[in-house]
Amino acid sequence: MKYKILITAPYMHREKEKILEMLKGFPFDADWIPVEERLEEKDLLPVIAKYDGILCGDDRITNNVIDAAANLKVIVKWGTGIDSINKEYAELKGIKVYRTPDAFTDPVSDTTLALMLNEVRGLFRNDCVVKSGKWDKPQGHTLREKVIGIIGFGNIGRAVAKKLIPFGPRVLVNDIVDIDKTVLDDLNCELATKDEIYQQCDIITLHTDLNPTSKFLLNKETFEKMKKTPFIINTSRGQLIREKDLVDALNKNIISGIGIDVYENEPLAVNSPLRSMSNVIASCHNSNSSPQCWDRVHKNSLEMIEKGLK
């Protein structure tokens, strides 16, 4: 019997020729549905019943989709975050759910460090001065002069901390999971509450997944706790920050700026204020960009589909 799978992961669509070549070694046929960011429930409901497996991105795999998936045996998320999949309900229905943890630790932590360095060294500010025809010297700082807060201390949070060691800043970290003191000592970090991070840090970077305790983690109330006008970085999940409160905090100079790769709603609306604010460094959910990492996730994802179909 040859299984039928559906491929909706946008990054696999971008490299379709490569994936078609890889598929020759696997015991299933694949269908492709055109996708930009994700498929919504209404896109999946008419088609999902005929597939044994789906290899998805951030598609909305809701209870209704799972109920309609009469033959589905396995869901594989291309990448890490599975907040758009009702994993518990799928598994209750006998459907296996897989993902690739630690998929993009290096590119995302590199992006985070780049945003920190841009902020403290003023690379973008200096560029704007020169290109405006002026000759001014904006004040720069070193990371060693700053206090960095890391909220979420999993693989990426720890990679950021490790890459910060040679730069010498004070680093405060927080996670809902207990952190071993040996890990803190090895990475030269201090355990802190979120409020201590809000009150003491010059840069705050988010590296938690999206869950009931982290949704809209940064909002009007938390922004108002920030005492040092910090620079915020979010390369994690868009709904960690309530966007209207972020725009308000930027306008009121409660925070000095943000480096942001993910948004509450994607793609970011064309008329979003974030697209035109001078204290925003923005990218299009692209901090995972790495040919080496993508190839590894392509291969792992196909292998997990095969495993789930057995």
C-alpha positions, -999 to 999 in steps of 0.1 A, spaced: 0 0 0 13 35 -9 4 62 15 -8 97 4 5 128 22 -1 165 19 28 190 20 18 225 30 50 237 47 59 269 29 97 264 32 93 230 14 73 247 -13 102 272 -18 125 243 -24 100 220 -42 125 206 -68 148 196 -40 120 180 -20 107 161 -51 141 146 -55 142 136 -18 107 121 -20 120 94 -44 134 75 -14 102 74 6 72 51 3 44 77 -2 30 100 -28 27 137 -20 2 164 -30 10 201 -28 -15 228 -20 -4 264 -28 3 283 4 18 316 14 20 318 52 -4 290 63 -36 272 55 -67 281 76 -93 257 88 -116 264 58 -87 255 34 -81 221 51 -116 209 58 -125 201 21 -93 181 15 -79 166 46 -100 134 46 -80 117 18 -46 120 34 -26 96 56 -2 123 67 4 160 65 37 179 66 27 214 76 39 248 86 17 270 109 -16 256 94 -46 258 117 -51 222 125 -81 226 147 -105 201 163 -127 204 133 -99 196 109 -88 166 131 -124 153 131 -126 156 93 -92 137 89 -107 103 86 -74 86 74 -49 108 91 -22 89 110 5 115 114 10 153 115 46 166 111 54 202 118 82 215 96 102 232 124 96 237 161 64 255 172 32 235 173 9 261 189 -14 260 158 -20 223 162 -43 208 188 -17 182 197 -36 167 227 -68 163 207 -50 148 177 -32 122 199 -66 114 216 -78 105 181 -47 83 176 -29 107 153 8 111 160 23 146 162 60 153 155 82 183 152 119 191 150 131 206 183 164 225 182 158 230 145 170 266 142 190 273 173 220 287 155 204 310 130 178 324 155 205 329 182 228 346 156 199 369 146 193 378 182 229 386 188 230 407 156 201 427 168 218 433 201 250 445 185 231 467 161 213 483 190 244 490 212 268 499 184 242 520 166 249 506 132 215 515 117 216 550 134 250 557 119 239 545 85 209 569 86 231 598 96 255 593 67 228 586 41 209 618 52 240 639 42 249 647 78 282 641 97 272 632 133 284 606 158 256 589 177 267 575 211 276 538 210 280 514 238 295 479 243 275 449 253 297 447 284 281 479 296 246 464 294 223 442 314 206 416 291 174 398 301 165 364 285 129 352 290 127 315 280 158 295 286 155 265 263 179 257 235 178 291 218 179 311 251 209 291 262 226 295 228 222 333 231 236 333 266 266 312 254 273 335 225 272 365 249 299 352 272 329 367 252 311 401 252 308 402 289 274 417 298 255 408 329 228 383 319 195 377 338 174 347 328 139 334 335 120 303 326 89 285 338 110 254 342 136 251 370 171 259 357 200 239 372 226 261 390 254 244 371 239 256 338 236 291 351 272 291 363 285 276 330 267 303 310 276 331 334 239 339 340 218 349 370 183 336 377 157 364 379 120 370 381 103 385 351 97 417 371 135 419 379 142 416 342 117 443 333 132 467 359 169 460 355 176 452 318 187 473 289 179 446 264 151 420 268 149 391 244 121 365 242 128 328 236 97 311 250 72 290 230 36 301 228 16 286 257 -11 298 281 15 313 304 33 332 276 6 345 253 8 384 254 36 381 279 45 417 270 15 440 272 5 474 286 10 463 322 44 447 317 57 475 295 49 500 323 71 479 346 102 486 325 125 511 341 154 515 318 137 521 284 149 487 272 153 475 236 131 445 230 138 415 207 113 389 196 125 362 172 102 336 189 64 337 185 44 368 175 17 364 201 41 368 229 35 406 225 2 424 223 9 445 192 -13 475 200 4 478 234 38 475 217 30 504 193 18 525 222 50 517 242 72 527 212 53 559 207 56 569 244 93 559 246 85 534 273 109 512 253 137 524 231 129 502 202 123 466 190 140 441 168 111 419 156 108 390 133 74 376 143 40 392 146 6 388 163 -9 383 129 12 373 98 18 386 73 20 419 90 -7 443 78 5 467 51 -8 496 71 7 485 104 25 513 122 55 489 128 63 492 91 71 529 93 85 535 128 122 545 130 128 526 163 117 493 147 140 468 130 117 444 113 120 412 92 95 388 77 96 357 101 129 349 86 154 344 115 154 306 108 171 313 74 199 288 69 204 264 40 221 239 63 193 239 89 166 238 62 181 207 46 182 190 80 146 198 88 135 187 53 151 153 58 139 149 94 104 158 85 101 133 57 117 106 80 91 115 107 62 111 83 76 77 73 79 67 109 44 79 118 28 59 89 42 26 101 
